[in-house]
């Protein structure tokens, strides 16, 4: 479109998309999908995991074009961010709510801590993968598109495993009304 984008500007697209997509999903996408199929938290998370894999497929395609000497539009990266952000809305927001509703009252804080620990574990896993695939000379064993193919396949595998876990999970709702303190002070 005649503009030069800096890497930091492209990355800021994600934050802007979250602000737009959260209400869009809540007020448009979820009600429309609910007309066709009952949309549960586990189904939202499953769809989000598959969308994450799709975003890696888009990035793989972009990287393949770059390796072939082409110069794809930055718009393709924005499309990849759009798919990834939609996945983030489906997984992160839903998972946070789901974790809270599944925990008994006395364990809600602990379950939230476990939720955040799982995010840290995912970041640590990614760091370990990046460390493991690094050659002694600093190059990568998974260079170019193969790096993104690895994560796409990993997400597809995770998505399939999640379907099995979600199928077996007994959903409960543990959101209770807050009680007034037993000894209120005036």
Residue pairs with C-beta under 8 A, 6 or more apart in sequence:
1 75
5 74
10 74
10 77
10 78
10 81
13 78
13 81
14 81
14 84
14 85
14 88
17 81
17 82
17 85
18 85
18 88
18 89
21 85
21 86
21 89
22 89
22 93
25 86
25 89
25 90
30 39
30 44
33 39
37 43
40 171
41 94
41 95
41 97
41 98
41 101
41 171
42 98
42 166
42 169
42 171
43 166
44 90
44 91
44 94
45 90
45 91
45 94
45 95
45 98
45 162
45 166
46 159
46 162
46 163
46 166
47 90
48 86
48 87
48 88
48 89
48 90
48 91
48 94
49 87
49 91
49 155
49 158
49 159
49 162
50 155
50 156
50 159
51 83
51 84
51 86
51 87
51 90
52 84
52 87
52 91
52 155
52 159
53 152
53 155
53 156
53 159
54 83
54 87
55 80
55 81
55 83
55 84
55 87
56 148
56 149
56 151
56 152
56 155
57 152
58 76
58 79
58 80
58 83
59 77
59 80
59 148
60 145
60 148
60 149
60 152
61 76
62 72
62 76
62 77
62 80
63 144
63 145
63 147
63 148
64 144
64 145
65 72
66 72
67 144
67 145
95 115
96 112
96 115
99 111
99 112
99 114
99 115
100 108
100 111
100 112
100 175
101 172
101 173
101 174
101 175
102 111
102 171
102 172
102 173
102 174
103 110
103 111
103 112
103 174
104 174
105 174
105 176
129 150
133 140
133 141
133 142
133 147
134 140
134 141
135 141
140 147
142 150
